[in-house]
Amino acid sequence: MLNTTSFLNARRVLGGIFLGFAALALVGCGKNAAKSEDATVRFLNLAPESGSLNVLLNTDSSNWQSNVAYQSGTDFKSIPSGSQRVRVSNSGGTIIDTNVGFAGQRKQLLVVYGGQSSVGVGLLQNDIPTSSTGNAKLRVASYAVGIGTFDVYMTLPTEDYRSVEPKLRNVTGGIFEVPVGTYTIRLTSTGTKDLLFEMPSRAFEDRKYYNLGLYNQGSGALPNGFWVVQDDDTAPQLLTNSVSRVRAINAQATTATVNVRVGTTLAFTNIPFGGISSYTRTAAGDGSVAFTETSLGATLSAFNGTFAGGRDYSVFLAPGLAGGPVTAFRTLDTTFPPSSGKARIRLVNASSAADLALSLSFTPTTPAVATRSASNYVEVTSGVGTPVTITQGTTATPVLSLTGTDLTNGQTYTFVVSGVPGALVLTVRQDN
């Protein structure tokens, strides 16, 4: 017979064994629960002036993602959910140091975007709400700096977007629901039908959810895009804009005024010597540019070139060198906004004078620029009445000056020198 003391001891032993198993089970459940709360994240580099990027999380000593090239992305990786310190670096050091909140049990896309002076980080979540049966949903998310607000059109192949109302008006992004079907997506300047972005038609399937992300390749006015299907592991698809922008400058005085054809379109008329037009939109792709006489229409100079979607260009008619004929050339413009409190400037030497440089407030600002060439963009302190001097050669001999130019905070400017030695003209134009 088992006495009372032995029975109690046996129960204590069995109880201890049971509690031990229960504790192990709880520990195991805790690990599984923590793991199930992880965030599933991939990374996309859409910062064109930042080069290849590394991403460091929290205080880890090794990179979470390494050497991710521009317009490249990574596979999904699991990381702990919640707020994490995110540091993004390139060959020059850390360019972003911020905290990002990652949602558990959800796939998401970490995007680095913007120009060198406007680089930022955003998180695209897989959190579009459920649609009704027979419908799909589209989210537009903008990582395009400087673009501002826009209208969103989504039309069937038989519809003309110019004759319908936008799905979203005066927004920087948003979500809306549509019946399944094949649609074309367009963005326009707010309140107009002027195209900012156009995406070819594609099918929208029942109860599927789609993301159109916007980013800049170099234009502060035109975006390019990327396409992500929610809960789909397929890599983001980059989308090239069907629209470019171009403006024209008459930098020669032999012909008093000129017209400019872009492709078959008469884009600009009666541009005087030293004149700089505004930007106009044109179809991206292969195209021609021809400068012609205003009165007779004879071609003065022309060239063929490719206009990349979502980019800005300036085309120039420059004076001939050593008595030669006038010549057309172009520059690729980068119209990102500058850092806070700064302006962004560059010098284009469209004259026949060699080795010109720009000084602001009597301080050298750009290196010497050869004829028919442009300097890189430089950030400078904004201000009213900034003295401008154009110098030539290693001796920095002054050849032109402006007593005062207003450089507005947050704007980008191009200074253009036109003409021939002894008759040079300096023109400044805001790049917007």
C-alpha positions in Angstrom: 0.0 0.0 0.0 1.2 3.5 -0.9 1.4 5.7 2.2 0.3 9.3 2.2 3.8 10.7 2.2 4.9 8.6 -0.8 1.7 9.6 -2.7 2.3 13.3 -2.2 5.9 13.0 -3.2 5.0 11.1 -6.4 2.4 13.8 -7.2 4.9 16.5 -6.7 7.4 14.8 -9.1 4.7 14.2 -11.8 3.5 17.8 -11.4 7.1 19.0 -11.8 7.5 17.0 -15.0 4.2 18.3 -16.4 5.1 21.9 -15.6 8.5 21.4 -17.2 6.8 20.1 -20.4 4.3 23.0 -20.3 7.2 25.6 -19.9 9.0 24.1 -22.9 5.7 24.2 -24.9 5.3 27.9 -24.0 8.8 28.7 -24.9 8.3 27.0 -28.3 5.0 28.8 -28.8 6.7 32.1 -28.0 9.4 31.5 -30.6 6.9 30.6 -33.2 4.7 33.5 -32.3 7.6 36.0 -32.6 8.6 34.5 -35.9 5.0 34.7 -37.2 5.1 38.4 -36.3 8.1 39.1 -38.5 7.9 41.5 -41.4 8.7 40.3 -44.9 10.5 43.1 -46.8 12.3 43.7 -50.1 14.3 46.8 -51.1 14.2 48.9 -54.3 16.8 51.5 -55.2 15.2 54.4 -57.2 17.6 57.1 -56.3 19.4 58.0 -59.6 22.1 60.2 -58.2 23.1 58.0 -55.2 24.7 55.0 -57.0 24.7 51.5 -55.4 23.2 51.4 -51.9 23.7 49.4 -48.7 21.0 49.1 -46.0 21.8 48.6 -42.3 19.1 47.8 -39.7 19.3 48.8 -36.0 22.7 48.2 -34.6 23.6 45.2 -36.8 27.3 45.2 -37.8 26.6 43.6 -41.2 24.3 45.0 -44.0 20.8 43.8 -44.4 21.1 44.5 -48.1 24.4 45.3 -49.9 25.4 46.9 -53.2 22.0 47.3 -54.7 22.3 49.1 -58.0 20.0 51.9 -59.2 16.7 50.6 -60.6 17.4 47.2 -59.0 15.6 45.4 -56.2 16.1 42.5 -53.9 14.3 39.3 -52.9 12.1 39.3 -49.8 13.8 38.8 -46.4 12.2 38.4 -43.0 13.0 41.0 -40.3 11.6 41.7 -36.9 8.4 43.8 -37.0 8.1 47.2 -35.4 10.1 50.4 -35.5 13.7 49.9 -36.8 16.5 52.2 -37.3 17.3 52.2 -41.1 20.6 53.5 -42.4 21.2 53.7 -46.1 24.7 54.4 -47.4 26.7 54.6 -50.7 30.3 55.0 -51.5 30.3 58.5 -49.9 28.8 57.4 -46.6 25.4 57.4 -44.9 22.7 59.3 -46.9 19.6 58.3 -44.8 19.4 57.6 -41.1 15.8 57.3 -39.9 13.3 55.0 -38.1 10.8 53.0 -40.2 7.9 51.0 -38.8 7.5 47.5 -40.3 4.2 45.7 -40.0 4.3 42.1 -38.9 2.8 39.3 -41.0 2.8 41.5 -44.1 4.9 41.8 -47.2 6.2 45.3 -47.9 8.6 47.2 -50.2 11.2 49.6 -48.9 11.9 52.3 -51.5 14.8 54.8 -51.6 14.1 57.6 -54.1 14.9 61.2 -55.1 17.9 63.2 -56.2 21.1 63.7 -54.3 19.7 66.7 -52.4 16.2 65.2 -52.0 16.8 61.6 -51.2 14.2 59.9 -49.1 12.8 56.5 -48.0 9.3 55.2 -48.2 7.5 51.9 -47.3 4.8 50.4 -49.6 2.7 48.1 -47.6 0.5 45.2 -48.8 -2.5 46.6 -47.2 -5.0 47.5 -49.9 -8.5 46.8 -48.5 -10.6 44.0 -50.0 -12.7 44.8 -53.1 -16.1 43.6 -54.1 -16.5 40.5 -56.2 -16.0 41.4 -59.9 -13.8 44.4 -59.1 -10.1 45.2 -58.7 -8.3 48.0 -56.9 -5.5 50.3 -57.8 -3.3 52.3 -55.5 -1.1 55.2 -56.8 1.8 55.9 -54.5 4.2 58.8 -55.3 7.9 58.8 -54.5 8.5 61.5 -57.2 10.0 64.6 -55.6 8.9 67.9 -56.9 5.9 66.5 -58.8 3.2 67.9 -56.5 -0.4 67.0 -57.1 -2.0 65.4 -60.2 -5.2 63.9 -61.6 -5.5 60.1 -62.2 -7.4 58.8 -65.3 -8.2 55.1 -65.8 -9.9 54.4 -69.1 -11.1 51.5 -71.3 -9.5 51.1 -74.7 -12.6 52.7 -76.3 -12.6 55.7 -74.1 -10.8 59.0 -74.6 -9.4 60.3 -71.3 -9.9 63.9 -72.4 -13.7 63.3 -72.4 -14.1 61.6 -69.0 -13.7 62.7 -65.4 -10.6 61.5 -63.4 -10.8 58.7 -60.9 -8.7 60.9 -58.5 -8.4 64.6 -58.6 -5.7 66.9 -57.2 -3.9 64.1 -55.2 -0.5 62.9 -54.5 -1.8 59.3 -54.4 -4.7 57.2 -53.4 -6.8 54.0 -53.8 -9.8 53.4 -56.0 -11.9 50.4 -57.2 -12.9 49.5 -60.7 -14.7 46.6 -62.5 -12.4 44.0 -64.0 -11.3 44.8 -67.5 -8.4 46.2 -69.5 -7.4 49.8 -68.7 -5.0 52.5 -69.6 -3.7 54.7 -66.7 -2.7 58.3 -67.2 -1.7 61.1 -64.9 -2.2 64.8 -65.8 -1.4 68.1 -64.3 -4.1 69.0 -61.8 -7.2 70.4 -63.5 -5.8 69.9 -67.1 -5.5 67.2 -69.7 -1.7 67.8 -69.9 0.0 64.4 -69.6 2.5 63.7 -66.9 2.6 59.9 -67.2 1.0 57.3 -69.4 1.0 53.6 -68.9 0.0 51.1 -71.6 -3.2 49.1 -71.3 -3.2 46.1 -69.0 -5.7 43.7 -67.6 -7.1 44.1 -64.1 -8.4 40.8 -62.6 -11.1 39.9 -60.2 -10.2 40.9 -56.6 -6.6 41.6 -57.4 -4.9 44.6 -56.0 -2.3 46.6 -57.9 0.2 49.4 -57.1 1.5 52.1 -59.4 4.5 53.7 -57.8 6.0 57.0 -59.1 9.6 58.1 -59.0 11.9 60.5 -60.8 14.8 59.6 -63.1 15.9 63.2 -63.4 12.9 65.4 -64.1 11.3 67.3 -61.3 8.1 67.6 -63.4 7.7 64.1 -65.1 7.7 60.8 -63.2 8.5 57.3 -64.3 6.8 54.4 -62.6 7.0 50.9 -61.2 4.3 48.2 -61.0 3.7 45.9 -58.0 0.9 43.3 -57.6 -0.1 42.9 -54.0 0.8 39.5 -52.4 2.7 38.6 -55.6 6.4 37.7 -55.1 7.3 38.9 -58.7 9.9 41.6 -58.7 8.6 45.2 -59.3 8.3 46.1 -63.0 9.8 49.4 -64.0 7.6 51.5 -66.3 9.1 54.1 -68.7 7.1 57.3 -69.3 5.9 57.9 -72.8 6.5 61.6 -72.3 9.6 63.8 -72.3 10.1 67.6 -72.0 12.2 69.8 -74.2 13.0 73.5 -74.4 15.0 75.6 -76.9 17.7 78.3 -76.7 18.9 80.5 -79.6 22.5 81.2 -78.7 23.6 82.7 -82.1 23.0 86.2 -83.5 23.5 85.5 -87.2 19.8 84.7 -87.7 17.7 87.2 -85.6 14.9 84.8 -84.7 14.5 81.0 -85.2 11.8 78.4 -85.1 12.2 74.9 -83.7 10.6 71.6 -84.9 10.6 68.6 -82.6 9.8 65.6 -84.8 7.0 66.9 -87.1 5.7 69.4 -84.6 6.5 73.1 -84.8 7.3 73.4 -81.1 8.7 77.0 -80.8 8.6 80.1 -82.9 10.4 83.4 -83.1 13.0 82.7 -80.5 15.4 85.8 -80.4 19.1 85.8 -79.8 19.7 84.8 -76.2 16.0 83.7 -75.8 15.1 80.6 -73.8 11.7 79.0 -74.2 9.7 77.2 -71.6 9.6 73.4 -71.5 7.0 71.7 -73.7 6.0 68.0 -73.6 7.0 65.7 -76.5 6.7 62.0 -77.2 9.6 60.0 -75.8 11.7 57.9 -78.1 13.6 58.6 -81.3 13.1 62.0 -82.7 14.6 64.8 -84.6 15.2 68.5 -83.8 15.5 71.2 -86.5 16.2 74.9 -86.1 14.8 76.8 -89.0 14.7 80.4 -90.2 11.5 82.1 -89.1 10.7 83.8 -92.4 11.9 81.4 -95.1 11.8 78.1 -93.2 15.2 77.0 -94.3 16.9 74.5 -92.0 19.9 76.1 -90.1 20.9 73.0 -88.2 19.4 69.7 -87.1 20.1 66.5 -85.3 18.5 63.1 -84.5 18.4 61.9 -80.9 16.5 59.7 -78.4 14.4 61.4 -75.8 14.2 59.2 -72.7 10.8 59.0 -71.0 10.5 61.1 -67.9 13.5 63.3 -68.7 14.1 66.9 -69.6 16.2 68.3 -72.4 17.5 71.7 -73.6 18.3 72.1 -77.3 20.6 75.0 -78.4 21.5 76.6 -81.7 25.1 77.7 -81.2 27.3 80.0 -83.2 29.9 78.5 -85.5 33.5 77.9 -84.5 36.3 79.6 -86.5 33.8 81.0 -89.0 32.0 77.7 -89.5 28.2 77.2 -89.7 25.9 77.4 -86.7 25.4 74.1 -84.9 22.6 72.5 -82.8 23.4 70.5 -79.7 21.5 69.5 -76.6 21.9 68.9 -72.9 20.2 66.4 -70.6 18.7 68.5 -67.7 18.3 67.3 -64.1 15.6 69.4 -62.5 15.4 67.8 -59.0 14.7 70.3 -56.2 17.7 71.3 -54.1 18.2 71.0 -50.3 16.2 73.2 -48.0 17.4 76.8 -48.1 19.4 76.3 -51.2 19.2 76.9 -55.0 20.6 74.6 -57.6 22.5 76.1 -60.6 24.6 75.1 -63.6 26.3 76.9 -66.5 25.9 76.1 -70.2 28.5 77.6 -72.5 26.6 77.8 -75.8 28.9 80.5 -77.1 32.0 80.1 -79.3 34.2 81.4 -76.4 36.4 78.7 -74.8 36.6 77.8 -71.1 34.0 79.9 -69.3 33.2 79.6 -65.6 30.6 81.1 -63.3 31.1 83.0 -60.0 28.4 84.0 -57.6 29.0 86.8 -55.2 32.6 86.9 -56.6 33.2 83.3 -55.5 34.1 80.7 -58.2 31.1 78.3 -58.4 31.6 76.1 -61.5 34.8 74.9 -63.2 35.6 76.1 -66.7 33.2 74.8 -69.3 34.2 74.2 -72.9 32.1 75.6 -75.7 28.8 73.7 -76.4 29.0 72.0 -73.0 27.4 72.3 -69.5 28.7 72.1 -66.0 27.3 69.8 -63.4 24.6 71.2 -61.1 25.9 72.9 -58.0 23.9 73.8 -54.8 24.3 77.4 -53.7 22.9 79.7 -51.0 19.6 81.3 -52.2 19.2 85.0 -52.0 18.1 88.2 -53.6 20.4 90.3 -55.8 23.2 87.8 -56.1 26.1 89.2 -58.2 27.0 87.0 -61.2 30.3 87.0 -63.1 31.4 84.9 -66.1 35.2 84.5 -66.3 37.4 83.0 -68.9 40.5 80.8 -68.7 42.9 80.0 -65.9 43.4 83.7 -65.2 39.6 84.0 -64.5 39.4 87.1 -66.7 35.9 88.7 -66.3 33.9 88.7 -69.6 30.3 89.2 -68.5 28.5 90.2 -65.3 25.1 90.8 -63.9 24.8 93.2 -60.9 22.1 91.1 -59.2 20.1 87.9 -59.8 17.5 86.5 -57.5 18.0 82.9 -56.6 14.9 81.5 -55.0 15.0 78.9 -52.3 14.1 75.5 -53.6 14.5 76.3 -57.4 16.9 75.1 -60.1 18.5 77.6 -62.6 20.5 77.4 -65.8 22.8 80.2 -66.8 23.5 80.3 -70.5 26.3 82.2 -72.3 25.4 82.9 -75.9 27.2 84.7 -78.8 30.8 85.2 -79.8 33.8 86.7 -78.1 33.3 90.4 -77.8 29.5 90.1 -78.1 28.6 87.6 -75.4 25.2 87.5 -73.7 24.3 85.9 -70.4 20.7 84.7 -69.8 19.4 82.9 -66.7 16.2 80.8 -66.7 14.5 78.9 -63.9 14.2 75.2 -64.7 10.5 74.3 -64.0 
